[in-house]
Amino acid sequence: MAVVGSGGFLGDAAVRELTRRGHRVSLHPRHDPLVVDGRWSERARGVHTVVWAAGSVTPAVAAERPELAREELAVLEEAVEASAALDVPPRIVLMSSGGAVYGHPGLPPYREDHEPHPANAYGEFKLAQERLVRRAGAPATALRIANAYGPGQQGGGKQGVLAIWMDAVLAGEPIRVYGDPDAERDYVYVDDVADLVATVVERPDAPAVVNAGSGRPTHLADLADLVRYTVAPLEPAIERHAARGHDAPSTWLDVSLARHALGWTPRMSLADGLRRMWEARR
């Protein structure tokens, strides 16, 4: 099998879990693409499954630099077209977004059968990726992942609030909370996501769309308090700021389909996951 985006946060975790389970994995970081000049690369020929974890588009990038989102969509479209030209197109497991694809007028917790209503440009971008994959002519599963976090997550950009906050603490800066502190989000540990990716890879009968989250909402204010507790004896200040244009409203996921169809449940509690992330980061 091949993992596209193997050098990223979620891609690297998926590679580790797939390798641990005995799978042979062809790695495709940004500098080693799966498709070259419109054709499947020689090293990837014969793979039966592609895990598409590539992505440098964040909610802020999608809002501020839409041309970059279009470029990334074009890369996936080229891969889909090259896949369809093969005698046996590989199955595609796409890492999508559960925090951005769903939205009003539906209310959380969101299930896979809820009609998507992206709240921002990032959600529209991820939904466009899902539609491209469905055109591949082969079985595909879109994993709608909540806010993934854990050791190894980079905080330098504008995505990954927990990594950003922990880096701020280490730099002696305040924790900045944007938007309504009562807004609720779903935070899922990276190893739980990797476990679901590997489970889906091993289950050809996996549903076409599967939520990957903790299944539990956490208020932003409570999340900031948990981080302050985790980093003690450091005592970072908490600053409140107005919402940004790309911030999603309250959203969390119903993960019962993954449990019933695939036997998967998230194992890591938020408190334990934060502790492991902080221990690795500091």
N, C-alpha and C positions, 0 to 999 in steps of 0.2 A: 504494500500500500504506500501511498505518498501523503505527506503532510506539507501543505503549502502554507508558508508563514511559520515554519518550524523554529525560527529564531525569536518569535514573539512570546509574550507572557503566556497566553493560553496554548499556543502551538507547541511551545517547549514542554509544558506540562502534559499535553496529550502524547507527545513523543515518549516521554518518560514512562507514562502508564502503559502505552501500547507495547513498548519494548519490554517492560516488566512482565507483561502477559505473554511474551514470546513471539510477538509479531515482528516481521522484518519491515522496516520503515525506510522509505526513500525520503531524504530531507530536502526541502526546497525553501530555503530562506530567500530574502529579497534578491540577492545577487545570483541565485541559481533557479531561474524560473521553470515552471512545469512545461510551458509552451514556448517554443522558439520559432519565430517566423511563421506563426500560424499552425505549427505542427507539434504534436506531442514529442517531448524530448526523448532521446534514445534511452536515457537512464530510467525514465518513467514508463516505458512501454511494458505492457503486460500487467500493470497494477490493476487490481480489482476494485479498489476503493481509494477515493481522494478525500482527505479531510482538509477543508478550505478554512484555514485560520488566519489568512493574510488580512492585513488591514492597518493602515496608518491614519484612516479617517476617524476623527473623534467628533462628538457633537459640535464642538466649537469650530473645527475645520469644515464640517458640512455646512454650517451656517455662514462662515466667513469666507471660505474658499470653495465654492461649489464646483469649480473646474477640477479640483483635485478629486472630489467624489466621482465626477464623470470619468476621469482617467482611471480610477480604480474599478469602476463598473466595466469599463472597456477591457481591462485585463481579464476580469472574470468572464466577460462575454466571449473573448477570444478563446479562453480555455473551454468554455461550454461548446463552442462551435467545433473546436478541434476534437473534443471528446465525442461529439455526435458523429464525426467522420470515421471513427474507429469501428472495426468489425464488431467488437463487444465494448460498448461504452462503459467506463467504470462508474460505480455508484459514487455519489457525492454526498458527503456529510458537511453541511455548511454551518459555521458558527455565526448565528444571527443575533438579534437583540430582543430580549423580552421587555427591557425597560423602556424601549423607544417605539417598537412596532405597534403596541397596543395604545389605547387612549380613549378619551371621551368620544361619544356619549356613553360607552360602556364604563362599568365601575369595577375596580379590583376587588378580589383577586381575579386575574385574567386567566381564562382557559384557552386552550388551543383552538376551540371552535368559536371564540369571540372574533367578530369582524375587526380586522386591523384598522386603526385610525391613528396614524402616526402624529405625534404632537409637535414634531420638529423636523428639520431637514435631514437629520441623522436617521430618524425612524423611516423616512421616505427612502433614503439610500439603502438601508438594510432590507426593506421590503422589496425594493427593486432587485437586490441580489437574490432574494428568494425566488422571485419570478423568473429570473434568468436561469437559475439552477433547474427549475421545473421544466425548462425547455431542452434539457440535455438529452432527453430520450432514454434515460436510464433511471432506476430507482434512486431517490434522493431523500434525505432527511435534513430539515432545518432545525437546528437547536437554538431556541430563543432563550438566550442566556441573560440572567439578571445582572446586577452589579457584581462582577467577579473581583475577588481580592485575594491577597496572600503573599507569601515570600516571593521575591523576584519581580513584583509589579513595579513599574517605573512611575515616578511621580512628577517627572519634569514637564509633562504636557498639561492638558486641561481635562484629562479623563483619569479616573481612578482616585476618587476623593480620599480614600483611606491612605493611599501612598502619598498623596499630596500633603495631607495633614501630618503624617508621621515625618516627612521630610521637613515640614515647617517646624515641628517640635525640635528636631535635631539641630535646626538652624537658629533656634531661639526665637522663632517667630510665632505669632498667634495662630490659632485654628480659625479659619475664615469660613463661616456658614453662610451660603448664598440662598436666598429665598426664604420661604415660610419654614420656620423651625419645626412646625408640626407636620410638614410633608413627610409621607411615608415611602420608603423604598425597600427593596429586597436585596440582600447581600449574601452571595454564595461563595464558599471557599473554593480556591482554584483546584485543589485535589478532588473535590466532589464533582466539579465540571469535567475534569480529565477522566474520572471514573465513568461518567455518563457517556462521554465521547467513545471510550473503548467499548462500553456495553452496546452502544448503537452500532458500532463497527461490526461487532460480533453477532448482531441480530439483523439478518436481512429482512425480517418482518417488522422492523421498527416503524412506527407511524411516520407520516410525511412531515409532521411538525411536532416537536416535543419541547415543553418548557423545561428550563434548567435554572432552578432557583432554590432558595431556602424554604419558600412557601410561607415566610413570616415577614410582616411589615415591621420596619424600625423607623421611628421618628428621627429626623435629622438632629434634633436637640438631644435625644437619647444617644444617638451615635457619637456625637461630640463628647458627651459625658463619659461614654464607654472608653473612648480614646484617652481622655484625661486620666481615667482610672488605670488604664493599661500602662501608660507611660510614667506613672508615679515612681519615684518622688519628684519628677519634673512637674511643673505646674503651669502649662501653657494657658494664656488667656484665650477667651473665645470671643470673636468679633462677629457681629451680625451684619450682613450686607443684603441689598436688594437682589431679587432674582435676576439672572441673566436671560437673554432671549432664547438660548438653547436649552435651558434647564427644563427637564420633564416634570409634570405634575406627580402627585402621589401615584405610585404604581408598585404592585407586587404580584407574584405569580402563584397560580394553582398548579402544583406539581403532582397531582394525583395520577395523571395519565402515565407519567414515567414510572410511578410505583406499580400501577396495575398492569401496564403493558410490558414493562422491562424489568421489574423487580428492583428499581433504583430508588434510593432515598438519600438525601443529603445527610451526612454524618456529623460534620463539624459545626459546633455551636459558634455563634458570633463572638462570644467572649473568648473561647479557646482559640479561635482563628486569629483574632486580633493579637492575642498574646504571642502566638507563634510568629506572626508577621513582624511584630515589634522586636522580638528576640533576634530574628534574622537581620532586621534592618539596622539595629543599633550596633 
